């Protein structure tokens, strides 16, 4: 752990010089090299011809990113597993670079990559409100978690269950501030300032934050929480009202790259098309059933009288054809009178209720199939991006 201490009672002059005042009473000190002042963002984009996508190189985020791209028929081609660069056969103009999650955001800022997939938590922590960085897709549906506070279950925190309880504790003074260990200093700084905490010091650690309160090196932690199991196993609990931010995988981009790099908007348009079509389809099943009725209109009326059977824009109804004698007596394929096939899209969470409603209106032979893509006329997020960039449609 890299220990931090408030400037107003730092015993070591070198530590005191490295202390950085965040607000009147919130102090962050760190000895980590990456916490020093970052290099200036270049005024112009580099002259490289390639278009670059940055993705996480390790961990669950990397695995989920690769799976999502594969599900969108954008599988990565990486001949050498030791290399940090890959290609996508369907998008040969795009290079894919494997980076640490923090570096995906930093290299977006510096212009080394043009778009990236990263957790929203890391994006907000690193970019610091940089107006050049924008979120293209805020809900890639993996990496779900939230950034929150974990406090001990016992001792002086036994009856502390809310953020207001924590703030009201009389222990926190100028000479005895609340010690918070976290890897998210920028988000923590804004959170505690927003909620009016007067005496807080932020400490730095690169892992195993849950052990810090038990060791006595911190009072509480601020970290990512998914299920809360790790907190409980380390005798910690979440505080009500102490959720800093909700996070999942997001697609982000450099505004300058979108506007200035030839071909970048076309790449983003295709990515958004594929992502939105797949992610939307992932929530639905395609359901087919046979129904009897005097006409297609009667069948449609029966279907749409039920709350869960309307589909995306209404049911698709078509005659059922069988082998049999035609009107002139010859054998052939004919429509079976009064028998129709109905196709609807049903939300996965409403599948069983929808099947019951189909049966209630005379449906039989119900088939259920997963859906891979649902392409709209134009991706919603593409239209939103054009509005953001104040650009004409491509």
N, C-alpha and C positions, 0 to 999 in steps of 0.2 A: 504494500500500500504506500502511496505517496502522500505523506501527511501534510495537511495545510493548517495554518494557524492565523488568527486575525492579526492585522498589522498593528493594532494598538496594544497587543501584549506579546508580540513576537520577541523571543529572547535572542534569536540569531539574526544579526544584521543582514546576512545574505537572504534569509527568508523574508525579512521585512522588505527588502528592496524588490523582491519578486512578487509581493502581494499586490493584488489589483482590486481597488475599491469598485464594487458593482453599484451599490446605492448607498445611502447614508449609513445603513447598519447591516448590509449584506455583503460579505467579503468572500472572494474566491482566491485561493492561493494554490499554485500547482508547480511542480518541478518537472512536469513532462514536457519534452521537446515540442510535441504537437500543440501544446497550449500557448506557445509563444506567438507573437504577432505573425499572421500569415503573409505570404508574398502578395504584392499588389496584383489585382486582376488585370490582364492585358487589355489595352484600349481597343485593339483590333483582333479579329480572329486570325488564326494562323492560315497560311496559304495551302494547307494540305487539300488534296482532292478527295480523299476518302471520307465517308460518313460513318460515324462511330456510335455504337450503343454500349454503355457500360452496365455490367450485371455483377451481382455479388459472387465472390469466388469460393466461399466456404460456407458450411453450415446449412441449416434448414432453409434459410432464405434462398440460398443458391439452388438447392434441390427443387424447391417449389417454383422458382423462376424457370428453370430448365423444363420442368414438367408442363408449365403453362404454355411456354413457347412450342413445345412438342404437340400439345393438344390443339394448338392453332396452326398446325402443319408448318411450323417454323423451327424444326429440329436443328440443333447446332452441329456443325461439322468441325471437329477438333482433332486433326490427325495425330498430334503429339500431346499427350495429357500433361506434360510439363510446361507447355506453352501457355501464355495468357491471352491468346487471340484465337478466335474462331470465326467461321463464316456460316451463312444461312443460304442453302441452295436456292430457295425461292426468292431471296432478296440479295443477289450477288453484289450489289452496290454498297452493302452495309457490312462493316467490320464489327465484331462483338469482342469486347475487352473485359476480361475477368479482373475485378478489383475488390479490395476491401470495401465494405458498405460506406464507410466514411469517405473513402477516396472517390467513390462514384460521384458523390456530391461535390467534393472539392474540385475534381477534374472537370465537372460541368461548369463550375464557377470560373476556372482558368481557361476553358475552351479546349481542353485536351480531348473531351468527348462531347457529343451533341445531345444525346438523350440517354436516359438511364432508368433502370428498375431498382428500387431501393425501398426500405421501410420508411413510412411517413415520419416516424419518430426521428430517424437519423437525418432525414431531409430537413426537418424543422430545426434540429439541433445545430447542424453545420451551416445551412444557408443563411441563417440569421436575418430572414426577411429580404434577401437579395432580390431586387425587382426584376433581374434578368432571368431568374429561374421560375418556371411555372409548372404546375401539375397538369398533365394531359389526361390522365386517368387516375382517379382517386380511390378506386375500389377494385383491385385485382383479385380479391377474394382469397388471399393466403397471408400467413404471418399475422393473424389477428391477435392483438394484445392491447394493453394500455399501460401507460406510464403512471405509476402511483406511489404512494408512501407506504412503507412497511415499518411498524413499530413493535417493540416487544410486547408479548401478551401478559407479562408479569411485572413485578416491581412497581416503580412509580408510574408505569404506563398501563397498569391493570385496568383502570377505569377510564382510560383515554380511548374513545371510540370514534370521534369525529375530528375534522380539521379544526373546528372551533375549540374543542377540548384541548388540542395540542397547543394552539395559539394562546390560550388562557393560562397555561401552566406558569406559575410564578418563578420557576427555576431559571428561565431564560433571561439573562441580564447581559450587560455589556462585557462583564468579565467572565461570564459563564454562558456563552451563546449555545443555541441548539446546533449540534454537529450532525450534518447530513452528508452521508457518503453516497456518491452518485457518479455515473459516467456522463450525465447530461447537465452540464453546468449552465449552459445558456437557457435551457428550458426551466431548470430549477430556479435560476435567478429571476426570471420573469414571473414564475409562479408565486414564489414567496413575496416578491414585491407587490404583486397584484393583490394578494390576500393580507397585506399589511403586517407581516412579521417584522419585528423590530431588531431581533438579535439572532442572526443565523450565520453559520460558517459552513461553506461547502468543502468537502474533502474529496480527494480523488482516489479511485481504486480501479484496477483493470479486470477484476473478477472476484467471485465469491463474496459479493457485497453482503449477503445474508449473514455472514459470520461476524461482521464488524460490530454490531451491537453487543453480541455475547462476549466478544473479546474486549469490549470497552473502548475501542478506538473510534466509535461513533455512537450517537444516540439513536438515530433512525436511518433508514435507507430510502432512496428514491430510485426505482428501477422498473424495468418492464415486467409486467405481470400478465400471465395468460390464464392459467387455471387457479393459481394461488397455492398449489400444493407445496411448492418449494418454500414459500413463506411459512406455512404452517409447520412443515417439518423442521424448520429452524426457529420455532417458537416466536414467529412474527405474525402480525395481523394487518389487514388493510384498514385504512381509515375511511369512514364515510365522508364524502365531499372532498376527497383528496385525489381525485383523478386529474392528472395534469393534461393528458392527451390520449386519444384513441389512435391506434396505429394498425396499418396493414400494408401490403405491398402496393406501391404506386408507380406510375410511369411519369417521369419528369423530363424536362427539356430546358435547354438554353434558348431564350427568346431570340438572341442574336443569331444563333445557328439556324433557327427556323426561318428567319427573314433573309439571311445573307448567304447561306450555303446552298448552292444549286442542287436540286433534287431532294432536299431534306423534307420539304412539305409533302412530297409524293410518298416518301418512306413512312412518314408519320400517319398519313391518311390510310395507307394499307395496314399499318400496325393497329390503328384504332378500329378499322373495319373488322379485322380478324379477332381482336380482343373482345370488342363489344358483342359480336355475333356469337362467339363461343361462350362468354360469360353469361349472356342472356339465356342461351339455350340450355346451359347447365342447370337452370332453375325449373325446367319444364320436361314433361313427358309428352310424346305424341300418342294419343289414344284413338283407336279405331273400333267402331262397333257397328253391328247390323241392326237396322230398325225397320219396322213395318209402318206404312202410312199411305194415305190415298194420294199424296203428292209430296214433292220435295219441300214445298212451302209448309205443309202440315208438320212434317218431321222437324223442320227448322224451328217452327213455333213451339213444338214440344221441348226441343233441346234448350232453347233460349228462355223458356219459362223457369228453368232451374238456375239457381244462383251461380253454380260453379262450372257450368258447361258452355259458357259463351266463347271460350277460346280467346285468342289475341284480338281478332277482329270479327269473330263469328264462326260458326261451324262450316266446314266444307261437306256438301252432301251430293252424292252421285249414285246413279242406279247400280244395282248389282246385276251382272250379266251371267247367264248360264247357257249351256248347250241345250237346244230344244228346237221345235218346229217354228219357223217364222210364219208371217201372215199368209204367205203363199203356199204354206205346207212343207216347204223344203227345210231340211235340217240345217241348223247354223247356230250362231251366237246371238242370243236375244236378251233384252232387258227383262228381268223377272218383275212382273207387275206388282207394285205395292211393296217392294223390298229395296232398301237403300243402305248405302255405307256412309257412315258419319265419321269425320275426322276432326278432332279438336286438339288444341294444346292445353295442357292442364298443369298448373303449378305442382311441383313434386310433393309439397307438404299437404296438398289437397287431393292427392290421388285417390285414396280409398273413398272419401266422401263423394268424389266425382263418379267413381264406378257405381256406387250405390244409387246415385241420382240417375245415371244412365239406365240401370235396371228398372227403376221406378217408372220411366217413360217408355219402357219396352225394348231397351237395348239388350243385345245378346252377342255372344262371341267376341267379347272385349279383348282387344290386343293392346299391349302397352310397349312402347319402344322409347329408348333414350334419344335425346336430340343432340346434335353436334353443333349446329350453327342456326341462328335466326338472324338473317341479314335484313336490316331496315332499309328504307329508301336512302337514308344518309345517317351516319353515326351521330348521335346527339352530341357527343364530346367533340367531334370534328366541327360542327356548327359553332359550338361554344368557343373552340380555339380560334376560329376565324373572327369571331366577335372580339376576342381578347387581343388578337393581333391587328384588328381593324384591317383585315386583308380581304381581297376579293376571293370568291370560291375558286378552287383550283380546277 
